[in-house]
Amino acid sequence: MENTATDIKICTSINPMDYDILIRKWGLDNYASYCPQMNLILHGDEHEQVENAMAMKIEEHILVLQSSNSLN
């Protein structure tokens, strides 16, 4: 099967350094964090809030990967 622009690949690395956290601010109190490797966006009121929330989502994702690998 050929890859197209609509194919979404979720990272399966268990190395946290392989995941990027991009932060965007618009307006006075609107922030978003984006992780392209997980195709995930989170919204919040503070820079630290969205950055920490994304870091936790990445950690949870890695834990799920590790637990599924240990079951195999």
C-alpha positions in Angstrom: 0.0 0.0 0.0 1.3 3.5 -0.9 1.6 6.2 1.8 -0.6 9.2 1.3 -0.9 12.5 3.0 -3.8 11.3 5.1 -1.9 8.3 6.6 -1.3 8.9 10.3 1.6 7.0 11.9 1.8 7.1 15.7 5.3 6.8 17.0 6.2 3.5 18.7 9.5 4.5 20.3 9.9 4.1 24.0 12.5 6.9 24.1 11.0 10.1 25.4 13.6 12.1 23.4 11.9 10.9 20.2 8.8 13.0 20.9 8.5 16.7 20.3 6.3 19.1 22.2 5.4 22.3 20.3 3.7 25.1 22.1 1.6 27.8 20.5 0.1 30.9 22.1 -2.7 33.0 20.7 -4.6 35.7 22.4 -4.0 36.5 26.1 -4.6 33.1 27.8 -4.9 30.5 25.0 -2.2 27.9 24.6 -1.9 24.7 22.8 0.7 21.9 22.8 1.2 19.6 19.9 3.1 16.3 19.6 3.5 15.4 15.9 4.7 11.9 16.7 1.3 11.2 18.4 -0.8 13.5 16.3 -2.2 15.0 19.5 -3.2 18.6 20.4 -4.0 19.8 24.0 -5.4 23.2 24.9 -5.1 25.2 28.1 -4.7 28.5 29.8 -1.0 28.5 30.6 2.2 27.5 28.8 3.4 25.2 31.6 -0.1 23.6 31.8 -0.1 22.4 28.2 3.6 21.5 28.2 3.2 19.4 31.3 0.0 17.8 30.2 1.6 16.8 26.9 4.7 15.4 28.7 2.3 13.2 30.8 0.5 12.0 27.7 3.8 11.0 26.1 4.8 9.2 29.3 1.5 7.4 29.4 1.9 6.4 25.7 5.4 5.0 26.4 4.1 3.0 29.4 1.4 1.5 27.2 4.0 0.6 24.6 6.3 -1.0 27.2 3.5 -3.0 28.8 2.3 -4.3 25.4 5.8 -5.3 24.6 6.2 -7.1 27.9 3.0 -9.1 27.1 4.5 -10.4 23.8 
